[in-house]
Amino acid sequence: MRIPFRDNLPASAITPEPLYRRRRDVLKLLGLGAVALGSGCSPEATPQAAAPAAPESIPGKSLTIARKLDTTMGETGTRYKDATHYNNFYEFGTGKSDPAANSGGFHPQPWNVEIAGHAEVTGHFTLEDILKPHPLEERIYRLRCVEAWSMVIPWVGFPLGDLLKRFKPTSQAKYVAFTTVQRPAEMPGLNYPVLNWPYREGLRMDEAMHPLTLLVVGMYGHALPNQNGAPLRLVVPWKYGFKGIKSIVKIEFTESQPTTTWNESAPDEYGFFSNVNPAVDHPRWSQKTERRIAGDGFNLFGNRIATKPFNGYADQVASLYAGMDMRKNF
């Protein structure tokens, strides 16, 4: 399908531990004070022109791609090195550089995925079973993180809905729940209770079936690196990046809205829907602008641009939420 371009304190006053750790790690890494960091996120910061990205050597297995689709309207892409070395993947640590540094001992093969819940076809399937009938597509999507930074990445995968149809969900299937693998010996972050493991995410059925929602096995034409969610992850480009659950081992069709990890950890900060919305700020920072990591590498203060509703995909997905209060259903 061709997609057109277009403690006595109230709980709400307590910073969740993983967020505190993350903010501290970033400040430590950059050697900057909170005031300097805040000024870097100012809407008045002047965007800088992105330098052309130098050709990069991409490691890993090259993938056969049947079709390529660019939905970013010519935006400068993020370098592979930045996309693979500035990540959120708490199973490998809370710092942005931790996933790349700590995921070398993770083994994405062999891999099995459990299909469960309200569907006619359920059971355990190998990664090969999952992938075999689906030609891989490369789609260049924006990835917008809740911490107000973004990337433009060529993802390789296929529409999630194509896979879900194979398992024949019943009329009781209103949502799709996802679970990340739990291997403490290979994923050192699991040894710390920063979140309630395993990591879980979910989508409403119509969101899961939307053609923009991708089940991803690669990026930049090659197989996914461990730090980016190997071997199987989700990309939902109009939502904040934490909705893109990584290293998926279970997909379940549910009748009720599933519990998701960040919504459970900090419900006042991370809603179930988590659509990119510049009109709804995070309680501790603005979402009106974002720092685009593209072309010139990791530039803290440059490339400040306005955030678009639904991350720029409003023409394709806004109708899914017609009549909904997007401040209440954040």
Secondary structure in CASP SS format (residue, H / E / C, confidence):
PFRMAT SS
TARGET T0000
AUTHOR 0000-0000-0000
METHOD secondary structure of the structure
MODEL  1
M C 1.00
R C 1.00
I C 1.00
P C 1.00
F C 1.00
R C 1.00
D C 1.00
N C 1.00
L C 1.00
P C 1.00
A H 1.00
S H 1.00
A H 1.00
I C 1.00
T C 1.00
P C 1.00
E H 1.00
P H 1.00
L H 1.00
Y H 1.00
R H 1.00
R H 1.00
R H 1.00
R H 1.00
D H 1.00
V H 1.00
L H 1.00
K H 1.00
L H 1.00
L H 1.00
G C 1.00
L C 1.00
G C 1.00
A H 1.00
V H 1.00
A H 1.00
L H 1.00
G H 1.00
S H 1.00
G H 1.00
C C 1.00
S C 1.00
P C 1.00
E C 1.00
A C 1.00
T C 1.00
P C 1.00
Q C 1.00
A C 1.00
A C 1.00
A C 1.00
P C 1.00
A C 1.00
A C 1.00
P C 1.00
E C 1.00
S C 1.00
I C 1.00
P C 1.00
G C 1.00
K C 1.00
S E 1.00
L C 1.00
T C 1.00
I C 1.00
A C 1.00
R E 1.00
K E 1.00
L E 1.00
D E 1.00
T C 1.00
T C 1.00
M C 1.00
G C 1.00
E C 1.00
T C 1.00
G C 1.00
T C 1.00
R C 1.00
Y H 1.00
K H 1.00
D H 1.00
A H 1.00
T H 1.00
H H 1.00
Y C 1.00
N C 1.00
N C 1.00
F C 1.00
Y H 1.00
E H 1.00
F H 1.00
G C 1.00
T C 1.00
G C 1.00
K C 1.00
S C 1.00
D H 1.00
P H 1.00
A H 1.00
A H 1.00
N H 1.00
S C 1.00
G C 1.00
G C 1.00
F C 1.00
H C 1.00
P C 1.00
Q C 1.00
P C 1.00
W C 1.00
N E 1.00
V E 1.00
E E 1.00
I E 1.00
A E 1.00
G E 1.00
H C 1.00
A E 1.00
E C 1.00
V C 1.00
T C 1.00
G E 1.00
H E 1.00
F E 1.00
T E 1.00
L H 1.00
E H 1.00
D H 1.00
I H 1.00
L H 1.00
K C 1.00
P C 1.00
H C 1.00
P C 1.00
L C 1.00
E E 1.00
E E 1.00
R E 1.00
I E 1.00
Y E 1.00
R E 1.00
L E 1.00
R E 1.00
C E 1.00
V C 1.00
E C 1.00
A C 1.00
W E 1.00
S E 1.00
M E 1.00
V E 1.00
I E 1.00
P E 1.00
W E 1.00
V E 1.00
G E 1.00
F E 1.00
P E 1.00
L H 1.00
G H 1.00
D H 1.00
L H 1.00
L H 1.00
K H 1.00
R H 1.00
F C 1.00
K C 1.00
P E 1.00
T C 1.00
S C 1.00
Q C 1.00
A C 1.00
K C 1.00
Y E 1.00
V E 1.00
A E 1.00
F E 1.00
T E 1.00
T E 1.00
V C 1.00
Q C 1.00
R C 1.00
P C 1.00
A C 1.00
E C 1.00
M C 1.00
P H 1.00
G H 1.00
L H 1.00
N H 1.00
Y C 1.00
P C 1.00
V C 1.00
L C 1.00
N C 1.00
W C 1.00
P C 1.00
Y C 1.00
R E 1.00
E E 1.00
G E 1.00
L E 1.00
R E 1.00
M H 1.00
D H 1.00
E H 1.00
A H 1.00
M H 1.00
H C 1.00
P C 1.00
L C 1.00
T C 1.00
L E 1.00
L E 1.00
V E 1.00
V E 1.00
G E 1.00
M E 1.00
Y C 1.00
G C 1.00
H E 1.00
A E 1.00
L C 1.00
P C 1.00
N H 1.00
Q H 1.00
N H 1.00
G C 1.00
A C 1.00
P C 1.00
L C 1.00
R E 1.00
L E 1.00
V E 1.00
V C 1.00
P C 1.00
W C 1.00
K E 1.00
Y E 1.00
G H 1.00
F H 1.00
K H 1.00
G C 1.00
I C 1.00
K C 1.00
S C 1.00
I E 1.00
V E 1.00
K E 1.00
I E 1.00
E E 1.00
F E 1.00
T E 1.00
E C 1.00
S C 1.00
Q C 1.00
P C 1.00
T C 1.00
T C 1.00
T H 1.00
W H 1.00
N H 1.00
E H 1.00
S H 1.00
A C 1.00
P C 1.00
D C 1.00
E C 1.00
Y C 1.00
G C 1.00
F C 1.00
F C 1.00
S C 1.00
N E 1.00
V C 1.00
N C 1.00
P C 1.00
A C 1.00
V C 1.00
D C 1.00
H E 1.00
P C 1.00
R C 1.00
W E 1.00
S C 1.00
Q C 1.00
K C 1.00
T E 1.00
E E 1.00
R E 1.00
R E 1.00
I E 1.00
A C 1.00
G C 1.00
D C 1.00
G C 1.00
F C 1.00
N C 1.00
L C 1.00
F C 1.00
G C 1.00
N C 1.00
R E 1.00
I E 1.00
A E 1.00
T C 1.00
K C 1.00
P H 1.00
F H 1.00
N H 1.00
G H 1.00
Y C 1.00
A H 1.00
D H 1.00
Q H 1.00
V H 1.00
A H 1.00
S H 1.00
L H 1.00
Y H 1.00
A C 1.00
G C 1.00
M C 1.00
D C 1.00
M C 1.00
R C 1.00
K C 1.00
N C 1.00
F C 1.00
END
